[in-house]
Amino acid sequence: MLTTTKPQRIHDQSLRPRVAVVLAAGLLVVTAFQVALTFGAPFGAAALGGTNPGQLPDSFRLVTGFSTLVWLFATLLVLARGGRALVPLPERVFRVGTWVLVGLLGLGALMNFASSSPWERFGWGPFTLVMFTLCLVLARSGLPGHPTRQAGPPRRES
């Protein structure tokens, strides 16, 4: 008799930390970009719709300053979800937070692809789409240190 198995979510304990580290590195790139904008780097054409080439106005620099904190927290959240917690918080915060981040990155990818800025459309759009995909993989994975269910009936040992 031929048996078929259902596709499984990613449960590989060694894959989850690697996905988390790669995603965290990407989030640190976004964080560094936001820091640079906040401190006056002339990258306005590649941010916030690209309507302010050069240095961003002060009001937008406040936005990028706040974004820096959000992305930094997202980095810590992702690392914790991957089993490398740097701050002690309940697992539920990491699980729910990762799903919130999936939504933010998905929305961010759509906004970047829809932007009139070529920097956002062709640079940040694909980058954010990769980040969204990694975050989705991480969010769908089991929690570190917890056994995960396998598809199919339990095996009997003889």
Secondary structure as GFF3:
##gff-version 3
##sequence-region A 1 158
A	DSSP	alpha_helix	15	38	.	.	.	ID=ss1
A	DSSP	three_ten_helix	44	46	.	.	.	ID=ss2
A	DSSP	three_ten_helix	48	50	.	.	.	ID=ss3
A	DSSP	alpha_helix	58	81	.	.	.	ID=ss4
A	DSSP	alpha_helix	91	114	.	.	.	ID=ss5
A	DSSP	alpha_helix	118	119	.	.	.	ID=ss6
A	DSSP	pi_helix	120	124	.	.	.	ID=ss7
A	DSSP	alpha_helix	125	140	.	.	.	ID=ss8
###
